[in-house]
Amino acid sequence: MLKNSEVRIQLILHIILTIAGFISCLFLNVYAAFVLLGVSVLTIFISLCFHKGRYNRLSELCDEIDDILHGKEQFSFGGFTEGELGILTSEIHKMTIKLREQNTELQNEHRFMKETMEDISHQLRTPLTSMILILGMLRKPELSDRQRMEYLHELYGLIDRMQWLIETLLGLSRLEAGAVTFRNSVISCGKMIAEALEPISVAMELKNIRTKVEIEGEPRFYGDMQYCTEALLNILKNCMEHTPENGSITIKASENGIYTGILITDSGNGISAEELPRVFERFHRSSEFTKSGYGIGLAFARKTVAAQNGSLQVRNAQPHGAQFDMRFYKTVV
């Protein structure tokens, strides 16, 4: 404590003033001089005790901060309540919490990037292996033109799926990282449905899947046309993959005072009760419902809708099939 120059100067001044006062009082009254000396000594002693207490509390605070820097999870500054020391402790407590939160966010971002890269590499491994095998088959000189065209067609299909996978994964990663800037405008449900159906129209014709679109009035909502269309396309792709040949997909769009809704219903086998809560999980493919895809299309769709003040739910339709309920709310919910 006495190593502190401020404390030393304060103590020296007290001693000088005490001596000066004692000497002055000796010329006036000896009894008053000794009273002054006793009071001065007592004041100096109390001041030193006060400084000692402050230094002990500061030492405790430093020890607590040192423990936090060495990884201590639990910390409490509740014992520091008085004056400037209490204010300092409160600010250190706030700063510690803020730094912990930032450190947690950085760790989550690092883990998220690591998992994303692992997911991408894992999902690309299967189509890449198939492409290598096909390229090996194409090198055989005895292949007929028909076989060669079939292999090329399959190769183009794998490349197309890889491109979709990479774009969807990157879009999902950007959504989860909050790095997407939506270009919001008024969207017509009829136009969005038409644009979402166009890329899969040929595939649906090959499976002879009937599409029924029912639009009540002119439903509209406020959102990003590109992202919303992509979300709807992923839902329609999923319904198409799980709808048998000669089946049907019904799309209904309507608007009320609370939300604009799009209801997509397929005529497939539906989803088991155990799988319903996990349908929108990324890379979840453990059931009959998800085994034919990569398990990211529906996750991307829900993230996209949720990021634009909407919701996406799934349930089983009656008598059979899956039903996706997409809603875009007019107010924040």
Salt bridges, closest charged atoms under 4 A:
GLU64 OE2 - LYS72 NZ 3.17
ASP66 OD1 - HIS70 ND1 3.55
GLU82 OE2 - ARG57 NE 3.15
GLU91 OE2 - LYS94 NZ 3.62
GLU118 OE2 - LYS114 NZ 2.63
ASP119 OD2 - ARG282 NH2 3.55
GLU150 OE2 - ARG146 NE 3.59
GLU176 OE1 - ARG282 NH1 3.41
GLU214 OE2 - LYS212 NZ 3.16
GLU214 OE1 - LYS252 NZ 3.91
GLU218 OE1 - ARG220 NH2 3.86
GLU255 OE2 - LYS330 NZ 2.55
GLU275 OE1 - HIS284 NE2 2.58
GLU281 OE1 - ARG278 NE 3.06
GLU288 OE1 - LYS291 NZ 3.10
ASP325 OD2 - ARG315 NH2 3.44
ASP325 OD2 - ARG327 NH2 3.05
